[in-house]
Amino acid sequence: MERRNLLRQIPLFADLTSTDLQKLNEIARDVTFDKGQIIFTEGSVGDSLFFINSGSVRVLKKGNIGKEEVASLNSGKHFGEMALIDDGPRSATVEAVENTKLIQIKREELEKILAMDLDFAYRMYRIMAKYLCLRLRQTTKDFAFKTETVNMLNSYIFQY
């Protein structure tokens, strides 16, 4: 499938115009990773957003006993979106589970086209803010559930 049509199917870009999508298509590039290959590592500086064209990846987070898988993503999903907003460190490691084809959008190239079209920049940053708010709400909900579960288990354990 043509890359522009793939970009159109990504929920993150659902509200963008055809012209916006064409601009993204012009800076997007196709990259391929072999099974087991690391796409980026936790702590490295983020500079790109990735969309999974085909294949799958797993997201790994460092823990006390090594790396723990925190998510598994497949075709149509994206990751690394925070790198389009800031140049902070990656929050996790991402590894290809199988041979995987990705579409990559680099922050530096995106910033150049956003600087030339402020209306597009507004739409893009609004979409990113809405998406990151959604993720933060889900993370807060997940954290509350895990905290509640740990407290419940602790009260159960200490009863006996």
BELFENZI-V59762 format. One record per run of one state. SS is the DSSP state (@ for helix, = for strand, . for the rest). FROM is the first residue (numbers start at 1). TO is the last residue. If there is no record, write none. Layout:
ss=SS from=FROM to=TO
ss=SS from=FROM to=TO
This chain:
ss=. from=1 to=2
ss=@ from=3 to=9
ss=. from=10 to=10
ss=@ from=11 to=13
ss=. from=14 to=17
ss=@ from=18 to=27
ss=. from=28 to=28
ss== from=29 to=33
ss=. from=34 to=37
ss== from=38 to=40
ss=. from=41 to=44
ss== from=45 to=45
ss=. from=46 to=47
ss== from=48 to=54
ss=. from=55 to=55
ss== from=56 to=63
ss=. from=64 to=65
ss== from=66 to=74
ss=. from=75 to=77
ss== from=78 to=79
ss=. from=80 to=80
ss=@ from=81 to=84
ss=. from=85 to=88
ss== from=89 to=89
ss=. from=90 to=92
ss== from=93 to=96
ss=. from=97 to=99
ss== from=100 to=106
ss=@ from=107 to=116
ss=. from=117 to=117
ss=@ from=118 to=159
ss=. from=160 to=160
